[in-house]
């Protein structure tokens, strides 16, 4: 009888030592299977042994699975953490162009001072000239979004000699899906008695809110509005074709950069 009791006790101890423990479940799938919420009041240590404590991680680290039968590890994220309804950048791109637009000197401009929101890039009056290599595309996933655009380019105008008050006025716009969404007008003012052609810089920074979900295209186009007199060459993003060259297309090239930010939604 004593031998039987010893055998039963040993068998029971063996079962206990290898049993799976389930909390709120009658069919545990692992050594410890918890069906419900867990509240930890202190550290969660991983990778420990019978003789050493596990690693509790440090502030803001993430516990990352390493696969089956491998101890998970605490990792430091290279990205910041986001809260509900914050905005995060989901797409970013930059394009450059050295072809530019050469308006020549045959026209002083189209004479149209303004353009309305939504004007088509293919409009016949006024006529917009796209900057070829700046065209790009992006995709919106969340209808709560902000897209920040930054366009910058160099300008060049003829040598005006001794003439005072010479200028060329122009406009550049950002077109989303071929519809005008941002525009700025400016002018390059020539310096008389300079003895060389005139250069300047144009910058357009704009934010478009809540574009529809789905794919979109973005393009930049410009037009010459008016000039102080006839005969002045004018170019955007490149040199003019007249006179002695003092700069090159690389120095006047155009750049378009955009960042798409979407509102964070946490799915529980």
LUMTOR-919170 format. One record per residue: residue number from 1; x, y, z of N, C-alpha, C in turn. Coordinates in steps of 0.001 Angstrom, whole numbers, m for minus. Layout:
BEGIN
> NUM|X|Y|Z|X|Y|Z|X|Y|Z
...
END
This chain:
BEGIN
> 1|840|m1205|0|0|0|0|876|1256|0
> 2|1947|1236|791|2842|2389|842|3505|2613|m507
> 3|3884|1515|m1214|4530|1633|m2525|3578|2247|m3534
> 4|2278|1835|m3506|1278|2382|m4424|1087|3868|m4193
> 5|1057|4283|m2937|888|5713|m2630|2044|6525|m3164
> 6|3253|5974|m3038|4431|6686|m3545|4353|6827|m5050
> 7|3935|5759|m5757|3844|5787|m7223|2790|6790|m7685
> 8|1646|6806|m7036|568|7733|m7409|1005|9166|m7175
> 9|1677|9425|m6052|2146|10779|m5748|3167|11239|m6779
> 10|4072|10328|m7165|5094|10689|m8151|4458|10984|m9503
> 11|3477|10145|m9881|2791|10359|m11154|2043|11678|m11152
> 12|1355|11993|m10063|608|13254|m9944|1552|14457|m10010
> 13|2712|14350|m9355|3693|15438|m9384|4218|15649|m10790
> 14|4419|14562|m11539|4892|14680|m12916|3878|15370|m13795
> 15|2595|15035|m13610|1539|15678|m14390|1485|17159|m14085
> 16|1581|17496|m12790|1519|18896|m12378|2676|19686|m12979
> 17|3879|19070|m12987|5062|19810|m13417|5032|20116|m14906
> 18|4286|19332|m15693|4224|19564|m17134|2848|20023|m17596
> 19|1968|20360|m16685|600|20726|m17056|551|22124|m17635
> 20|m465|22381|m18486|m747|23722|m18986|m1766|24367|m18063
> 21|m1552|25634|m17775|m2426|26360|m16864|m3289|27315|m17670
> 22|m4582|27245|m17478|m5502|28148|m18165|m6271|28999|m17182
> 23|m6352|30296|m17467|m7150|31210|m16658|m8321|31672|m17501
> 24|m9514|31385|m17033|m10745|31700|m17761|m10848|30917|m19061
> 25|m10224|29734|m19101|m10351|28833|m20246|m10149|27408|m19759
> 26|m10910|26479|m20326|m10783|25065|m19957|m9874|24320|m20916
> 27|m9390|25014|m21966|m8527|24360|m22947|m7310|25233|m23225
> 28|m6382|25334|m22282|m5204|26181|m22490|m4371|25705|m23677
> 29|m3836|26664|m24431|m3066|26356|m25629|m1565|26538|m25426
> 30|m1161|26920|m24231|260|27090|m23942|480|26846|m22459
> 31|1720|26991|m22022|2039|26743|m20617|1172|27592|m19697
> 32|986|28872|m20084|66|29758|m19371|m808|30437|m20410
> 33|m2098|30160|m20356|m3049|30720|m21328|m4074|31549|m20562
> 34|m4035|32880|m20774|m4934|33787|m20072|m5972|34300|m21052
> 35|m7231|34005|m20790|m8331|34493|m21626|m8969|35683|m20910
> 36|m8408|36872|m21138|m8909|38061|m20462|m7826|39116|m20351
> 37|m8120|40164|m19622|m7172|41267|m19453|m6132|40924|m18393
> 38|m4929|41459|m18589|m3860|41289|m17607|m3428|42663|m17112
> 39|m3356|42820|m15806|m2844|44057|m15216|m1510|43764|m14554
> 40|m464|44446|m15018|859|44291|m14427|1152|45500|m13554
> 41|1431|45262|m12290|1699|46362|m11367|3193|46687|m11309
> 42|4012|45762|m11752|5457|45992|m11716|6066|45597|m13062
> 43|7265|45070|m13052|7992|44790|m14286|7474|43539|m14993
> 44|7715|43490|m16300|7539|42273|m17086|8927|41884|m17578
> 45|9491|40850|m16978|10848|40426|m17317|10798|39249|m18284
> 46|11675|39268|m19280|11724|38176|m20257|13157|37661|m20359
> 47|13279|36380|m20722|14601|35793|m20930|15309|35345|m19675
> 48|14588|35247|m18574|15229|34827|m17333|15395|33317|m17245
> 49|16163|32880|m16263|16364|31455|m15996|16087|31194|m14522
> 50|16366|29964|m14100|16161|29628|m12698|17097|30412|m11792
> 51|18214|30848|m12341|19217|31512|m11502|19400|32994|m11813
> 52|18828|33479|m12905|18998|34898|m13266|17644|35541|m13557
> 53|17560|36804|m13237|16344|37549|m13555|16291|37872|m15048
> 54|15100|37995|m15573|14942|38382|m16971|15150|39877|m17173
> 55|15053|40290|m18414|15251|41696|m18779|13918|42439|m18685
> 56|13812|43489|m17856|12551|44223|m17723|12370|45304|m18781
> 57|13392|45523|m19635|13308|46598|m20623|13496|47960|m19980
> 58|13468|48999|m20826|13584|50370|m20336|12383|51179|m20801
> 59|12304|52400|m20338|11163|53260|m20639|10961|53421|m22149
> 60|9718|53214|m22609|9298|53384|m24004|9805|52311|m24954
> 61|10373|51210|m24422|10732|50107|m25305|9508|49259|m25635
> 62|9614|48481|m26724|8517|47639|m27193|8940|46183|m27076
> 63|8028|45327|m26608|8309|43898|m26529|8015|43276|m27891
> 64|9044|42694|m28513|8931|42186|m29882|9111|40676|m29895
> 65|8168|39973|m30523|8262|38525|m30665|9412|38153|m31592
> 66|10128|37082|m31238|11210|36572|m32079|10831|35261|m32756
> 67|9548|34866|m32673|9103|33630|m33303|8903|32511|m32301
> 68|8516|31353|m32800|8221|30200|m31957|9449|29760|m31166
> 69|9204|29477|m29884|10215|28906|m28993|11452|29789|m28825
> 70|11304|31068|m29089|12402|32015|m28896|11924|33113|m27953
> 71|12739|33453|m26988|12367|34477|m26011|12160|35829|m26688
> 72|11049|36510|m26428|10855|37854|m27001|11895|38827|m26456
> 73|12077|39946|m27169|13083|40926|m26769|12464|42312|m26661
> 74|13016|43080|m25741|12655|44495|m25659|13444|45256|m26717
> 75|12741|46051|m27535|13386|46808|m28613|13067|48292|m28457
> 76|14005|49120|m28895|13786|50567|m28919|13301|50970|m30302
> 77|12135|51585|m30378|11563|51978|m31666|12314|53174|m32235
> 78|12562|53145|m33566|13193|54272|m34243|12173|55361|m34562
> 79|10900|55038|m34417|9832|55996|m34675|9187|56409|m33365
> 80|8718|57635|m33312|8040|58104|m32117|6662|57477|m31970
> 81|6137|57523|m30773|4800|57010|m30525|3774|58108|m30796
> 82|2626|57704|m31287|1591|58664|m31642|343|58415|m30808
> 83|m316|59502|m30466|m1560|59416|m29729|m2740|59524|m30689
> 84|m3891|59107|m30207|m5119|59203|m30989|m5331|60623|m31500
> 85|m5644|60747|m32788|m5979|62008|m33470|m4773|62903|m33749
> 86|m3576|62463|m33417|m2395|63187|m33879|m2193|62917|m35369
> 87|m1376|63749|m36017|m1074|63545|m37432|345|62996|m37579
> 88|512|62040|m38470|1838|61486|m38749|2068|61464|m40254
> 89|3321|61599|m40669|3661|61582|m42093|3568|60155|m42615
> 90|2753|59953|m43639|2573|58633|m44229|3239|58511|m45588
> 91|3571|59637|m46197|4237|59598|m47502|5001|60903|m47703
> 92|6168|60789|m48324|7001|61966|m48567|7770|61761|m49862
> 93|7931|62838|m50627|8642|62708|m51897|9208|64059|m52313
> 94|10242|64026|m53140|10826|65245|m53702|11233|64972|m55139
> 95|10920|65897|m56035|11287|65779|m57439|12019|67043|m57870
> 96|12900|66905|m58870|13646|68052|m59376|13551|68104|m60895
> 97|13825|69285|m61434|13734|69484|m62883|14720|70567|m63314
> 98|15413|70316|m64432|16315|71310|m65003|15905|71708|m66421
> 99|14765|71176|m66893|14266|71560|m68219|13619|72937|m68148
> 100|12794|73117|m67112|12176|74412|m66871|11245|74875|m67973
> 101|10967|76179|m67975|10070|76800|m68961|10777|78017|m69551
> 102|10908|78041|m70859|11480|79210|m71542|10342|79980|m72205
> 103|10005|81136|m71668|8912|81938|m72214|9359|82818|m73386
> 104|10662|82898|m73627|11149|83704|m74739|10866|85186|m74551
> 105|10739|85899|m75694|10492|87350|m75639|9458|87810|m76652
> 106|8668|86855|m77158|7693|87222|m78189|6395|87756|m77611
> 107|6153|87545|m76317|4920|88023|m75690|5242|88628|m74338
> 108|4548|89704|m74013|4736|90304|m72686|4000|89521|m71609
> 109|3030|88679|m71989|2275|87884|m71030|831|87757|m71445
> 110|63|86972|m70682|m1337|86743|m71038|m2257|87833|m70523
> 111|m1773|88688|m69631|m2584|89797|m69134|m3644|89410|m68124
> 112|m3650|88149|m67676|m4657|87675|m66718|m4020|87635|m65331
> 113|m4469|88510|m64456|m3804|88706|m63163|m4086|87598|m62160
> 114|m5271|86986|m62225|m5654|86000|m61215|m6151|84720|m61861
> 115|m6226|83661|m61047|m6809|82385|m61459|m7650|81856|m60318
> 116|m8802|81240|m60608|m9671|80732|m59548|m9252|79356|m59056
> 117|m9671|79038|m57857|m9508|77688|m57311|m10162|76684|m58261
> 118|m9453|75611|m58572|m10011|74568|m59422|m9775|74763|m60903
> 119|m9084|75835|m61291|m8810|76048|m62716|m8010|74869|m63273
> 120|m8314|74463|m64500|m7674|73292|m65097|m6285|73633|m65613
> 121|m5385|72677|m65487|m4039|72868|m66001|m4029|72897|m67525
> 122|m5107|72408|m68133|m5224|72407|m69596|m6053|73578|m70104
> 123|m6300|74559|m69257|m7075|75740|m69653|m6468|76390|m70897
> 124|m7345|76879|m71771|m6881|77570|m72981|m6700|79066|m72750
> 125|m7285|79584|m71675|m7157|81006|m71371|m7356|81225|m69864
> 126|m6288|81340|m69107|m4891|81428|m69531|m4279|80068|m69841
> 127|m3135|80081|m70500|m2412|78856|m70826|m1321|78631|m69779
> 128|m1385|77476|m69128|m387|77106|m68130|691|76241|m68773
> 129|1940|76451|m68378|3066|75647|m68870|3610|74799|m67724
> 130|3411|73467|m67768|3914|72610|m66690|5443|72529|m66700
> 131|6006|72342|m65520|7432|72049|m65393|7558|70526|m65455
> 132|8130|69990|m66533|7965|68574|m66892|8254|67550|m65804
> 133|9431|67599|m65197|9858|66502|m64321|9421|66629|m62868
> 134|8588|67615|m62570|8107|67757|m61192|6847|66944|m60926
> 135|6223|66420|m61970|4982|65651|m61798|5238|64426|m60925
> 136|4313|64160|m60006|4456|63028|m59097|3073|62527|m58706
> 137|3037|61470|m57921|1758|60907|m57467|1887|60451|m56020
> 138|750|60334|m55359|718|59870|m53975|m659|59294|m53692
> 139|m782|58606|m52560|m2043|57955|m52200|m2474|58382|m50802
> 140|m3743|58733|m50677|m4344|59092|m49392|m5169|57907|m48892
> 141|m4987|57539|m47623|m5755|56441|m47042|m6797|56922|m46041
> 142|m6507|58018|m45361|m7422|58554|m44356|m7931|59906|m44834
> 143|m9245|60102|m44837|m9817|61355|m45347|m9495|62555|m44466
> 144|m9012|62311|m43247|m8535|63402|m42391|m7031|63505|m42600
> 145|m6610|64461|m43411|m5214|64523|m43817|m4778|65950|m44111
> 146|m3481|66156|m44165|m2870|67427|m44559|m1691|67108|m45469
> 147|m1640|67785|m46612|m519|67595|m47526|217|68920|m47675
> 148|1470|68937|m47262|2286|70150|m47306|3168|70137|m48546
> 149|3063|71193|m49349|3837|71307|m50578|4846|72442|m50454
> 150|6042|72219|m50974|7058|73262|m51061|7664|73223|m52458
> 151|7451|74305|m53203|8009|74437|m54551|8977|75609|m54564
> 152|10156|75379|m55112|11129|76465|m55234|11846|76353|m56576
> 153|12094|77508|m57188|12738|77523|m58499|13518|78812|m58689
> 154|14419|78792|m59669|15158|79985|m60042|14539|80655|m61258
> 155|14736|81968|m61378|14187|82761|m62485|15325|83492|m63185
> 156|15131|83743|m64480|16096|84590|m65179|15382|85496|m66175
> 157|15885|86732|m66275|15334|87766|m67151|16487|88452|m67876
> 158|16193|89007|m69029|17211|89658|m69859|17966|90763|m69137
> 159|19132|91078|m69667|19869|92283|m69298|19088|93480|m69844
> 160|18725|94418|m68997|17887|95546|m69433|18698|96808|m69692
> 161|20010|96707|m69604|20838|97879|m69878|20610|98995|m68871
> 162|20344|100190|m69387|20166|101365|m68517|18709|101616|m68147
> 163|17806|100768|m68654|16376|100966|m68403|16057|100772|m66921
> 164|15272|101669|m66372|14853|101554|m64973|13422|101035|m64897
> 165|13097|100372|m63789|11734|99905|m63558|11312|98728|m64414
> 166|12255|98017|m65020|11906|96867|m65860|11552|95663|m64983
> 167|10525|94928|m65391|10103|93748|m64625|9352|92777|m65524
> 168|9221|91547|m65027|8329|90537|m65608|7510|89964|m64461
> 169|6181|89959|m64615|5290|89410|m63592|4791|88050|m64065
> 170|4659|87120|m63122|4311|85735|m63461|3538|85102|m62308
> 171|3032|83901|m62534|2359|83126|m61485|2729|81662|m61642
> 172|2846|80968|m60518|3063|79520|m60516|2021|78883|m59600
> 173|1548|77713|m59987|513|77045|m59211|789|75569|m59029
> 174|209|75014|m57986|264|73577|m57722|m1086|72985|m58091
> 175|m1052|71970|m58937|m2272|71349|m59445|m2364|69920|m58918
> 176|m3470|69610|m58260|m3739|68257|m57802|m4826|67675|m58688
> 177|m4515|66537|m59296|m5429|65919|m60267|m5801|66924|m61353
> 178|m4807|67725|m61768|m4932|68721|m62851|m5834|69898|m62503
> 179|m6170|70055|m61227|m6986|71186|m60789|m6152|72082|m59866
> 180|m6237|73396|m60070|m5437|74351|m59306|m5847|74355|m57836
> 181|m4864|74098|m56955|m5140|74094|m55523|m4305|75114|m54757
> 182|m3257|75652|m55375|m2429|76674|m54723|m1779|77525|m55800
> 183|m1705|78842|m55563|m1119|79748|m56553|m492|80950|m55853
> 184|598|81422|m56405|1221|82659|m55964|1701|83420|m57197
> 185|1470|84731|m57198|1994|85599|m58255|3164|86397|m57696
> 186|4138|86681|m58558|5314|87429|m58128|5907|88106|m59359
> 187|6981|88847|m59173|7655|89434|m60320|9149|89537|m60066
> 188|9912|89470|m61146|11345|89667|m61079|11640|91083|m61528
> 189|12318|91826|m60697|12647|93220|m60986|14099|93315|m61451
> 190|14275|93847|m62638|15618|93928|m63210|16422|95057|m62577
> 191|17724|94873|m62546|18646|95896|m62048|19293|96576|m63252
> 192|19081|97866|m63389|19675|98573|m64527|21173|98796|m64313
> 193|21875|98944|m65406|23334|99148|m65405|24091|97989|m64751
> 194|23467|96846|m64683|24116|95671|m64098|25147|95088|m65057
> 195|24850|95182|m66345|25755|94633|m67346|25625|93137|m67521
> 196|24552|92540|m67001|24336|91097|m67117|22851|90810|m66928
> 197|22494|89548|m67188|21102|89149|m66992|20757|89118|m65498
> 198|19454|89053|m65218|18954|89130|m63842|18403|87778|m63390
> 199|18721|87411|m62152|18211|86163|m61582|17494|86432|m60256
> 200|16589|85518|m59926|15869|85620|m58656|15391|84230|m58248
> 201|14808|84140|m57057|14289|82879|m56519|12804|83044|m56220
> 202|12024|82009|m56549|10593|82006|m56247|10280|80787|m55392
> 203|9486|80988|m54334|9103|79900|m53431|7594|79916|m53209
> 204|6987|78746|m53273|5563|78588|m52983|5408|77466|m51965
> 205|4905|77802|m50777|4650|76824|m49725|3161|76840|m49421
> 206|2540|75655|m49400|1082|75618|m49238|671|74286|m48619
> 207|m423|74316|m47861|m986|73112|m47254|m2399|72888|m47763
> 208|m2663|71685|m48238|m3998|71301|m48697|m4572|70316|m47686
> 209|m5784|70592|m47208|m6406|69766|m46176|m7443|68813|m46746
> 210|m7476|67614|m46174|m8554|66639|m46353|m8842|66311|m47817
> 211|m7808|65871|m48519|m8005|65327|m49860|m8765|64011|m49750
> 212|m9471|63652|m50795|m10237|62410|m50789|m9299|61208|m50752
> 213|m9782|60113|m50176|m8982|58894|m50117|m8795|58335|m51520
> 214|m7592|57818|m51776|m7299|57252|m53082|m6064|57872|m53702
> 215|m5743|57498|m54946|m4546|58018|m55611|m4746|59437|m56132
> 216|m3681|60232|m56126|m3711|61606|m56625|m2426|61896|m57397
> 217|m2500|62879|m58300|m1319|63375|m58991|m1076|64820|m58580
> 218|172|65238|m58639|516|66634|m58357|1449|67133|m59452
> 219|1183|68344|m59932|1993|68969|m60973|2187|70442|m60630
> 220|3236|71026|m61183|3488|72458|m61040|3511|73075|m62429
> 221|2815|74195|m62572|2793|74905|m63855|2874|76404|m63595
> 222|3388|77134|m64572|3554|78586|m64432|3077|79286|m65700
> 223|2875|80587|m65597|2519|81398|m66761|3056|82818|m66581
> 224|3320|83448|m67695|3801|84831|m67702|2588|85747|m67774
> 225|2481|86669|m66820|1300|87531|m66756|1501|88815|m67552
> 226|2562|89529|m67274|2801|90793|m67983|4260|91198|m67817
> 227|4681|92180|m68585|6043|92715|m68516|5985|94230|m68634
> 228|7018|94883|m68162|7049|96348|m68229|7221|96850|m69657
> 229|7757|96009|m70525|7943|96386|m71932|8136|95115|m72746
> 230|8076|95235|m74052|8297|94089|m74928|9792|93810|m75070
> 231|10091|92590|m75503|11473|92254|m75844|12291|91620|m74746
> 232|11745|91479|m73536|12514|90879|m72449|12341|89358|m72447
> 233|13477|88658|m72501|13433|87204|m72343|13161|86872|m70875
> 234|12452|85743|m70680|12115|85321|m69316|12049|83802|m69281
> 235|12614|83202|m68228|12599|81746|m68070|12451|81389|m66599
> 236|11815|80249|m66361|11625|79720|m65005|12276|78344|m64928
> 237|13149|78154|m63934|13790|76857|m63739|14888|76551|m64735
> 238|15344|77543|m65457|16404|77380|m66446|16884|78763|m66890
> 239|17904|78796|m67739|18399|80068|m68244|17595|80514|m69462
> 240|17621|81807|m69734|17064|82317|m70988|18063|82028|m72109
> 241|17634|82218|m73342|18489|81876|m74488|19232|83077|m75050
> 242|19059|84243|m74459|19718|85442|m74982|20942|85805|m74146
> 243|21820|86591|m74714|22927|87175|m73967|23957|86185|m73460
> 244|24859|86694|m72651|25940|85898|m72069|25438|85153|m70835
> 245|25722|83847|m70785|25256|83031|m69665|26155|83249|m68450
> 246|25550|83618|m67353|26295|83781|m66097|25921|82717|m65065
> 247|24857|81959|m65339|24459|80818|m64507|24102|79671|m65449
> 248|23764|78504|m64883|23332|77382|m65712|22023|76806|m65178
> 249|21489|75808|m65902|20197|75230|m65517|20246|74551|m64152
> 250|21393|73974|m63819|21523|73336|m62509|21344|74355|m61385
> 251|21867|75544|m61582|21769|76592|m60560|20352|77138|m60431
> 252|19564|77019|m61491|18199|77560|m61490|17135|76461|m61417
> 253|17544|75245|m61199|16603|74130|m61295|15466|74242|m60283
> 254|14394|73531|m60580|13184|73542|m59744|13149|72309|m58853
> 255|12501|72459|m57698|12283|71333|m56801|10872|71398|m56236
> 256|10231|70248|m56138|8925|70130|m55480|9038|69061|m54409
> 257|8746|69430|m53180|8737|68480|m52069|7364|68485|m51428
> 258|6868|67295|m51085|5586|67238|m50379|5611|66154|m49318
> 259|4850|66400|m48252|4677|65450|m47160|3186|65254|m46918
> 260|2751|64007|m46935|1359|63672|m46634|1275|63250|m45172
> 261|441|63935|m44391|219|63583|m42986|m1234|63172|m42809
> 262|m1448|62059|m42124|m2806|61570|m41893|m3057|61420|m40400
> 263|m4321|61582|m40018|m4673|61504|m38601|m4571|60067|m38110
> 264|m3967|59908|m36940|m3764|58583|m36363|m5077|58050|m35805
> 265|m5401|56832|m36172|m6550|56138|m35602|m6061|54848|m34966
> 266|m6278|54714|m33669|m5837|53526|m32949|m6970|52515|m32928
> 267|m6692|51311|m33433|m7689|50240|m33480|m7437|49297|m32308
> 268|m8436|49155|m31477|m8283|48302|m30301|m8826|46911|m30586
END
